[in-house]
Structures are given as C-alpha cells and as structure tokens.
C-alpha cells in the first residue's frame, strides 16, 4: 500500500512537470483586465417652465387686441385724421352675439356695464336685424344711470319699406327731445331681413361722426353738449310682430387718457337687460 501511494505521488509530480493533466496547465493564465464601463453622462435637467398667470395672460391678450385695433383705426377713420385715437385705449370689447328679442309693441335696453363711462369715444358694432315688420335697433350713450328715464343720447336706425333711415337723438324722461342730425336716409344701410350693418360712432365733445358699412355719413354738431359723458347700452324697438337686434364684434375705444381703474372690461356677466 505504501509503495502504491509513493508511486501515485511520483506519477502526479511527473505529470504536473510535463503539463499533461487534462484541464490543468502549469502556465498561469492572466485574467483579462476588466472592461471599463463609463459612468452615464450627466443629463441636464430643464428648468420647469412657469405656468402663465391667468390674469397676466388676459392682460397680455387685451394689450394685443388694443394694439391690433389701434393699427386698424387709422384705416377705419379715413379722412378724419384729426381724431386723436393714438392717445386713447381699448375700453371694452365683446365679440360674442348680444341678442335683444322683441315681441311688439316692445322696447328693450341691454346695459353693457354701469362702470363703463365715457364722453369721448369710438364705438363699433355689427348689428343684424331680423323682423316680420318695422324694427329699430340702436345705441344708447352718454346716459345717466337710469337708462329708461335718464337723460341720454341715442343712435337709432330703422328699416322702412325701401327707405332705411337713421338719426342721433337726445332723450329725457323716456321722451324724444331733439336731434342734432335730424332723420337721415342712407343707401349704405342694408335693409334686407337678416342683413348685418357695421356701425362706427365717434363722439368728441359736441361733435358726432358716423360710419355705416365703412361709408362716412358725415360730421354733426350739438353745441349745447346736453350730456358730456355717461354709460352705454344697446336698444331695440318694435311696434308689432317679432324681431331681434343682434350685436356682435363690439368694442369701445376711449379717446380720453386711461384713469386709475381697469383699462379694459370684457366680463359677459356685466350685461343686463332692462
């Protein structure tokens, strides 16, 4: 047994020296160097964009609307280059339709906002009339706060059979008092049912300039200046049948320097039917 163990040991030593043991080598294998794995590059994190403030956005939109309007006023006024619109500001703007529905005999007034007060201004609106008979649509301006009985100016236009007419009038206690323009007839007025007429009224002191569908109707004077400022409204009147005066794309541009209050009102909740 000892001899066998000795032989086995000698044989093992010999095999190791000759490198003939399967799977075993006397030559040390140098393990490969570990592969360098670069760390991930630092990724810059974008600074979160601030959520726009709703009030600031509304003010920016109002400013843009005012700038756009100022650019167009020069073209709109045409030859009336003495109107100092550059010193004014957008006072009120409302694009959506405002309907005054009538069932004659009927008269209604839509107050815009009793905080909207001005004496010198440019007012623009697109008016669509629809009726089964004679209908009157118009504007109230420089009015006392009582739109029914208070002293006020009115611009009214009516659809007669083949003879559309308009006038600027002064009313008090719900009654007609006088008219700086008298009744005027204009071929610029579209009298068809569902017709839309663009009206632009400029008021400066005792001067009134009117445009209908971009056609200048003239400049008229009221030297008494019965009302120098006041609030605004839309109106509709009908003697019989049913009708609607629809006002849209409306705005008021003040010709006076802005005061301390908000420069632009657009709140639809400020509309009130009287």
C-alpha positions in Angstrom: 0.0 0.0 0.0 2.8 2.4 0.9 4.5 1.6 -2.3 1.4 2.2 -4.3 0.9 5.6 -2.5 4.5 6.5 -3.3 4.1 5.5 -6.9 1.0 7.6 -7.2 2.6 10.6 -5.7 5.6 10.3 -8.0 3.4 9.9 -11.0 1.4 13.0 -10.1 4.6 15.0 -9.7 5.8 13.8 -13.1 2.5 14.7 -14.8 2.5 18.1 -13.3 6.0 18.7 -14.5 5.1 17.6 -18.1 1.8 19.6 -18.1 -0.2 16.6 -19.2 -3.1 16.6 -16.7 -6.3 17.4 -18.7 -7.7 20.8 -17.8 -4.7 21.8 -15.9 -1.8 23.9 -17.1 1.3 24.9 -15.2 1.3 28.2 -17.1 -0.6 30.8 -15.1 -3.4 32.5 -17.3 -3.5 36.2 -16.8 -7.1 37.2 -16.4 -8.2 39.9 -18.8 -8.4 43.4 -17.4 -11.9 44.3 -16.5 -13.6 46.3 -19.2 -14.1 50.0 -18.3 -17.7 50.9 -18.3 -18.0 54.7 -18.4 -20.5 56.2 -15.9 -23.6 57.7 -17.5 -23.1 61.3 -18.7 -24.8 63.9 -16.6 -28.0 64.8 -18.2 -29.0 68.4 -17.8 -32.5 68.8 -16.3 -34.6 71.5 -18.0 -35.8 74.1 -15.6 -39.6 73.8 -15.3 -41.5 76.4 -17.3 -43.6 78.6 -15.1 -47.3 78.2 -15.6 -48.6 81.5 -17.0 -50.7 83.6 -14.6 -54.3 83.8 -15.8 -54.6 87.5 -15.1 -51.3 88.2 -16.8 -52.4 86.2 -19.8 -55.7 88.1 -20.0 -53.9 91.4 -19.7 -51.5 90.4 -22.5 -54.4 89.4 -24.8 -56.1 92.7 -24.0 -53.0 94.6 -24.8 -52.5 92.7 -28.1 -56.2 93.4 -29.0 -55.7 97.1 -28.3 -52.5 97.2 -30.4 -54.3 95.5 -33.3 -57.2 97.8 -33.1 -55.0 100.9 -32.9 -53.4 99.8 -36.2 -56.8 99.5 -37.9 -58.3 102.7 -36.6 -56.4 104.9 -39.0 -57.8 102.9 -41.9 -61.3 102.9 -40.4 -61.4 106.7 -39.9 -60.0 107.5 -43.3 -60.1 111.3 -43.9 -60.9 112.1 -40.2 -57.2 112.3 -39.4 -57.8 114.9 -36.7 -59.4 112.3 -34.3 -56.7 111.7 -31.7 -57.2 108.0 -31.3 -53.5 107.4 -30.7 -53.8 108.8 -27.2 -56.8 106.6 -26.3 -57.1 102.9 -25.2 -59.4 99.9 -25.6 -62.1 100.4 -23.0 -64.4 97.5 -23.8 -64.6 94.5 -26.2 -67.1 91.8 -26.6 -67.1 89.5 -29.7 -70.0 87.2 -29.0 -73.5 88.0 -30.1 -75.8 90.0 -27.8 -79.5 89.5 -28.7 -82.3 91.8 -27.9 -85.5 89.8 -28.7 -88.7 91.8 -29.2 -92.4 91.0 -29.4 -94.2 94.2 -30.4 -95.2 96.5 -29.1 -91.9 96.3 -27.2 -88.8 98.2 -26.3 -85.7 96.8 -24.5 -82.3 98.1 -23.5 -79.2 96.0 -22.8 -76.9 97.8 -20.4 -73.3 97.0 -21.1 -71.8 97.8 -17.7 -72.5 100.9 -15.5 -68.8 101.2 -14.8 -68.2 101.9 -18.5 -68.5 105.7 -18.6 -67.1 108.0 -21.2 -67.8 111.2 -23.1 -65.3 111.0 -26.0 -65.0 107.6 -27.6 -65.3 105.4 -30.7 -67.9 102.7 -30.6 -68.1 99.9 -33.2 -70.6 97.1 -33.5 -72.0 94.8 -36.2 -75.8 94.8 -36.0 -78.1 92.2 -37.6 -81.8 92.8 -37.7 -84.5 90.2 -38.2 -88.2 91.1 -38.0 -91.6 90.5 -39.5 -92.2 94.2 -39.7 -90.6 97.6 -38.9 -87.8 97.3 -36.4 -85.5 99.8 -34.8 -82.0 98.9 -33.5 -79.6 101.3 -31.9 -77.2 102.5 -29.2 -77.5 104.5 -26.0 -74.5 106.6 -25.0 -73.6 109.4 -22.5 -76.6 108.2 -20.5 -77.5 108.8 -16.9 -77.6 105.6 -14.8 -81.4 105.3 -15.2 -81.5 104.0 -18.8 -85.3 104.3 -19.0 -85.9 107.8 -17.7 -82.5 109.3 -17.6 -81.1 111.9 -20.0 -79.2 110.3 -22.8 -78.1 110.3 -26.4 -79.3 107.6 -28.8 -78.2 106.5 -32.2 -81.1 104.6 -33.9 -81.6 103.2 -37.4 -84.8 101.6 -38.7 -85.9 99.6 -41.6 -88.7 101.2 -43.6 -90.1 99.7 -46.8 -87.4 100.7 -49.3 -86.2 103.6 -47.2 -83.7 102.8 -44.4 -83.1 105.8 -42.1 -81.1 106.8 -39.1 -80.7 109.6 -36.6 -78.8 110.7 -33.5 -81.3 111.9 -30.9 -81.4 113.3 -27.3 -84.0 111.7 -24.9 -85.1 112.5 -21.4 -87.8 111.0 -19.2 -88.3 108.4 -21.8 -89.2 111.0 -24.4 -87.6 112.4 -27.6 -86.3 116.0 -27.0 -84.3 116.9 -30.1 -81.9 115.6 -32.7 -78.5 117.0 -33.7 -78.7 115.3 -37.0 -82.4 115.1 -37.9 -83.6 112.0 -39.7 -81.1 110.9 -42.4 -81.6 108.3 -45.2 -78.6 106.2 -46.3 -78.2 103.8 -49.2 -75.3 102.3 -47.2 -77.8 100.7 -44.8 -78.6 97.1 -45.8 -82.3 96.7 -45.1 -82.9 93.0 -46.0 -84.1 90.6 -43.4 -81.1 89.1 -41.6 -78.9 91.9 -43.0 -75.8 92.9 -41.0 -74.7 96.6 -40.8 -71.5 97.7 -39.3 -71.9 100.9 -37.3 -69.0 103.1 -36.1 -69.9 106.2 -34.0 -67.3 108.8 -32.9 -68.2 111.2 -30.1 -66.0 114.1 -29.3 -67.5 116.9 -27.2 -70.4 118.3 -29.3 -69.2 116.5 -32.5 -70.6 113.2 -33.8 -69.1 111.4 -36.8 -70.9 108.3 -38.1 -69.8 105.5 -40.4 -72.2 102.8 -41.8 -70.6 99.9 -43.5 -67.4 101.9 -43.8 -69.2 104.7 -45.6 -68.8 108.1 -43.8 -72.2 109.6 -43.2 -70.9 113.0 -42.1 -70.0 115.0 -39.0 -72.7 116.6 -37.0 -72.7 119.1 -34.1 -74.6 119.6 -30.8 -73.1 122.8 -29.4 -75.3 122.6 -26.3 -73.5 119.4 -25.3 -76.6 118.3 -23.3 -74.7 115.3 -21.9 -70.9 115.2 -21.7 -70.4 111.6 -20.5 -72.3 108.6 -19.2 -72.9 104.9 -19.6 -73.7 102.7 -22.7 -76.4 100.3 -23.8 -77.8 98.6 -26.9 -81.5 99.1 -27.7 -84.3 97.6 -29.7 -87.9 98.7 -30.5 -90.7 97.1 -32.5 -94.4 98.1 -32.9 -95.8 94.8 -33.9 -94.7 91.2 -34.7 -91.5 89.6 -33.6 -87.9 90.7 -34.1 -84.3 90.5 -32.9 -81.5 93.0 -32.9 -78.2 91.1 -32.6 -75.0 93.0 -31.8 -71.6 91.3 -32.1 -67.9 92.1 -32.7 -68.4 95.1 -30.5 -65.9 97.4 -28.8 -65.5 100.9 -27.3 -62.2 102.8 -27.8 -61.8 105.7 -25.3 -60.4 108.9 -26.7 -59.6 110.0 -23.1 -56.5 109.1 -21.1 -57.0 106.0 -19.0 -57.9 106.6 -15.4 -56.9 104.6 -12.3 -59.4 101.8 -12.9 -59.1 98.8 -15.2 -58.4 99.8 -18.7 -60.5 97.1 -20.4 -63.7 95.3 -19.4 -64.7 92.1 -21.1 -66.9 90.3 -18.5 -70.1 89.0 -20.0 -71.7 88.9 -16.6 -71.8 92.7 -16.8 -74.5 92.7 -19.4 -78.0 93.4 -18.1 -81.4 93.5 -19.8 -83.7 96.4 -18.8 
